[in-house]
Amino acid sequence: MQRIAIYCGARSGNDPKYAKAARHLARYLAKQGIGIVYGGSNSGLMGIIADTALAEGGEVIGVIPDSLHKREVAHRGLTTLHHVAGMHERKALMADLADAFVALPGGIGTLDELIEIWCWAGMGAHSKPCACYEVDNYWQPLFDLLSHVQQEGFAHGERQLLRASTPEQLLASLQAGH
C-alpha cells in the first residue's frame, strides 16, 4: 500500500480529540512510508493531517476543486497540489491516486466522499478497501444506519465498510482488505 486517501473535515470539530486523532494517524502513516491523498486544504482536520505528515517527511498530495479553492485556502507546502474543475474530478483523481480510502470525523462533504467511494467499490468500479477511523464512537450512528438498511432488505451485499480506532488496527485492516 503506497497511498491512502483521507476524507475529513475542513473544520476541526468542537473537541480537541479529533485534532489529536488526526495528528496520530498522519504521523503513523508517514512513519510507515505511506503517502496521503486528501482534499488539499490547509484548514481544519485536513490541514492538521497535511502538516503532521509533512513534518514527519511524508508524501502529501492535495486535490482541490477551483470552487473550494476560494473558501478553503489551499495548502501551499504539499508534495503535490492538483487543481481540478469540480468535485467529480476531485473524487475521480483521488480514487486513481489512492490504494485505500479512510474517513476521519467530518461533515456532509466527508460523508459524501466516503459513501460515494464505498458505493463505487460495491458496483465493481474498484476493489480498494474503505474504512472509517473511529474517534470516540463518532461513526457509530452511520454503522447503526447501515445495519438498519440491511435489516430492512435494502443492502445488496455491499463490500464491507471497515472501522478501526487505532492507526495500527486501521492499516492492518486496510492491508488485509477486511
C-alpha positions in Angstrom: 0.0 0.0 0.0 1.6 3.2 -1.2 -1.1 5.9 -0.6 -4.3 6.3 1.4 -6.9 8.8 0.6 -8.2 10.6 3.7 -11.6 12.3 3.8 -12.0 14.6 6.8 -13.4 17.9 7.9 -12.3 21.3 6.8 -13.1 22.2 10.4 -11.5 20.7 13.5 -14.8 20.0 15.3 -15.7 21.0 18.9 -13.4 18.7 20.7 -9.6 18.6 20.6 -9.8 14.8 20.4 -10.4 15.0 16.7 -7.3 17.0 16.0 -5.3 14.7 18.3 -6.6 11.6 16.4 -5.8 13.2 13.0 -2.2 14.0 14.1 -1.7 10.5 15.5 -2.9 8.9 12.2 -0.9 11.2 9.9 2.2 10.7 12.0 1.8 6.9 11.9 1.2 6.7 8.2 4.2 9.0 7.4 6.5 6.8 9.6 5.2 3.7 7.7 6.1 5.3 4.4 2.5 5.6 3.3 1.6 8.7 1.4 -1.6 10.7 1.9 -4.0 11.9 -0.7 -6.6 14.4 0.6 -8.7 17.5 -0.2 -5.8 20.0 -0.4 -7.0 22.5 2.2 -4.9 23.9 5.0 -7.9 24.3 7.3 -9.4 22.0 9.9 -8.6 18.4 10.2 -7.4 18.5 6.6 -4.7 21.0 7.4 -3.7 19.0 10.5 -3.4 15.8 8.5 -1.2 17.5 5.9 1.0 19.5 8.3 1.6 16.5 10.6 2.5 14.1 7.7 4.8 16.7 6.1 6.6 17.3 9.4 7.4 13.6 9.5 8.7 13.7 6.0 5.7 12.0 4.5 4.3 12.4 1.0 1.1 14.5 0.9 -0.9 15.0 -2.3 -3.8 17.5 -2.3 -6.7 17.6 -4.8 -8.7 20.8 -4.6 -11.5 21.9 -6.8 -11.5 25.5 -8.1 -14.8 26.1 -6.4 -13.4 25.3 -2.9 -10.0 27.0 -3.5 -11.6 30.3 -2.6 -13.3 29.1 0.6 -10.8 26.5 1.8 -7.4 28.1 1.3 -5.1 25.6 -0.5 -2.2 24.2 1.4 1.0 25.7 -0.1 3.6 23.2 1.3 2.3 19.9 -0.2 4.4 17.4 -2.1 1.9 17.9 -5.0 -1.3 20.0 -5.3 -3.7 19.3 -8.1 -6.3 21.9 -9.1 -9.4 20.4 -10.7 -12.6 21.9 -12.1 -15.0 20.4 -9.6 -15.9 17.7 -7.1 -16.4 15.0 -9.7 -12.9 15.4 -10.9 -11.6 15.6 -7.3 -13.2 12.3 -6.4 -12.0 10.6 -9.6 -8.4 11.8 -9.2 -8.3 10.9 -5.5 -9.6 7.4 -6.4 -6.9 7.0 -9.0 -4.1 8.1 -6.7 -5.0 6.0 -3.7 -4.8 2.3 -2.7 -7.4 2.7 0.1 -9.8 5.2 1.5 -10.3 6.4 5.1 -12.8 8.8 6.6 -12.0 10.7 9.7 -14.7 12.7 11.5 -16.1 15.4 9.2 -19.3 16.8 7.9 -21.5 16.3 4.9 -18.6 16.6 2.4 -16.8 13.8 4.2 -19.9 11.6 4.3 -20.4 12.3 0.6 -16.9 11.3 -0.4 -16.9 8.2 1.8 -20.3 6.9 0.7 -19.6 7.5 -3.0 -16.2 5.7 -3.0 -17.7 2.9 -1.0 -20.6 2.7 -3.5 -18.1 2.6 -6.3 -16.5 -0.5 -4.7 -19.9 -2.1 -4.4 -20.6 -1.5 -8.1 -17.2 -3.0 -9.0 -15.6 0.2 -10.1 -12.6 -0.6 -7.8 -11.6 -3.2 -5.3 -9.8 -0.9 -2.8 -10.8 -1.1 0.9 -12.8 1.7 2.5 -12.8 2.4 6.2 -13.8 4.8 9.0 -11.3 5.9 11.5 -13.2 5.8 14.7 -12.7 8.5 17.3 -14.8 8.1 20.4 -17.7 6.3 18.5 -18.1 9.2 16.0 -19.1 6.8 13.3 -21.4 4.6 15.3 -24.6 6.4 14.1 -23.6 5.6 10.5 -23.0 2.0 11.3 -26.4 1.9 13.1 -28.0 3.2 9.9 -26.2 0.7 7.7 -27.4 -2.1 9.9 -30.9 -0.7 9.6 -30.6 -0.6 5.8 -29.5 -4.3 5.8 -32.2 -5.3 8.2 -34.9 -3.7 6.1 -33.7 -5.5 3.0 -32.1 -2.7 1.0 -28.5 -3.8 1.1 -27.1 -5.5 -2.0 -24.2 -7.4 -0.4 -22.0 -4.3 -0.4 -18.3 -4.7 0.2 -17.6 -4.3 3.9 -17.0 -0.9 5.3 -14.1 -1.3 7.7 -13.8 0.5 11.0 -10.8 0.9 13.4 -9.9 3.1 16.3 -6.1 3.0 16.2 -3.7 3.6 13.3 -2.2 0.1 13.7 -5.6 -1.6 13.5 -6.6 0.6 10.6 -3.6 -0.1 8.5 -3.8 -3.8 9.3 -7.5 -3.9 8.2 -6.8 -2.0 5.0 -3.9 -4.2 4.1 -6.0 -7.3 4.7 -8.8 -5.8 2.8 -11.3 -6.6 5.5 
